[in-house]
């Protein structure tokens, strides 16, 4: 089971394995408070893609396509996540304010479609 949670929300025992899926550490979040078990910044969108998207909902559809294309090049990291997801609950932790249009949403859907 894959869950999504903002880095600014309080960690919970229900989160299971907490995986930060951002290229940059979330602003203002202390590492000891974030309770991150694994940081897979290499699975986050490239810097160029992240800057192009800028969390603009009008670019959402194209962002999904471009990010999925990047993900297709990272089979080794995806395999790690797939294995972890079969072992129990995994929570993708992200920093974006928009809970519907962010890279964690795309990553979750991408992985669920692969499994």
N, C-alpha and C positions, 0 to 999 in steps of 0.2 A: 504494500500500500504506500502510495506517495502522497504526501501532504505538502501544502505550501504555507509559508508563514513569513511575515515581515521581520526583519532583523530588529525592529524597534518594539516588537511584541515580546512579552515575557516568555521565556522558555518553559516548557511543561514536560513532565515525565511521559506524557502521551506522544510527544514528538518523535520518540525513538532516536534513530541516528540523525543528527542535525548536520546537514551539508550546506555550506555557504556556496552559492552558485553565482557569485559576482566576481568580476575581475578586480575590483577595488574593495577594500574594507569599508563597510558602511560608516559614514561620518557620525561621530559622537557616540559610537557604541564601543564600550570597553570589551576587550577580549574575554576577560573573566566573567562578565555578565552575559555575553552572547552565547556561551555554552556550545560553541561550534566543535563538532567532532572531526569534521573533514572539510577542507577548503579546496574545491576543485575550480580554481580560477581559470584554468585552461579550457573548461567547458563553457565559460561565459562567452557572450558574443565578442568578437574582435573589437578592439578600440575603435577602428574606423566604422564598423557597423553600429556600435553603441552610440557614437557621436552623430552619425547620420540619422538614426531613429529619433533620438532626443525625446523619447516617450510621447511622440506625436501620434495620437490615435488614427489620424488620417493615413499614416504610413504603416499601420499595423499589419495589413495583409502582405505587403512587400517585405516587411521586416521578418515575418514568420518564414517566408520562403528563403530569404537570404540566410537567416540563422539556421534553419534546417539544413541548408546546403553546407554550412560550416560544420554542423554536427556530424554530418555524414563522413567527414574527414577525421573524426576522432573516435573510431571504433574501440580502441583500447580503453579509453576513459569511460566510454559508455558501458563497456563490458563490466567494469568495476561497479558502476552504479546498478546495473541490472542484477548482478549477483547480490549486492547488498539489499536490493528491494525484495528479493526472494527470501531473505533471512528475517524480515520484519519491517516495521514501519520506518520509513525514511521521510524526513521533512526537508524540503528545499527551502533554504533561508535566502531571502532577497531583500534589497533595500528600497526598491521603487515604491512610490506613493500609490500609484495606480495598480490596484490588485487584479485587474483584468487584462491589462496590456503591458506585460513585462516578460523578460526572457525566461523566468522560472516557469511561467505558464506554458510557454512553447516547449521547454525542455521536458516538463512533465508529460505533456501530450505526446511528444516525440518518443519518449521512453515507453510509455504505455502502449503505443502502437507497435513498438518493436517486440514487446514481451508477449 
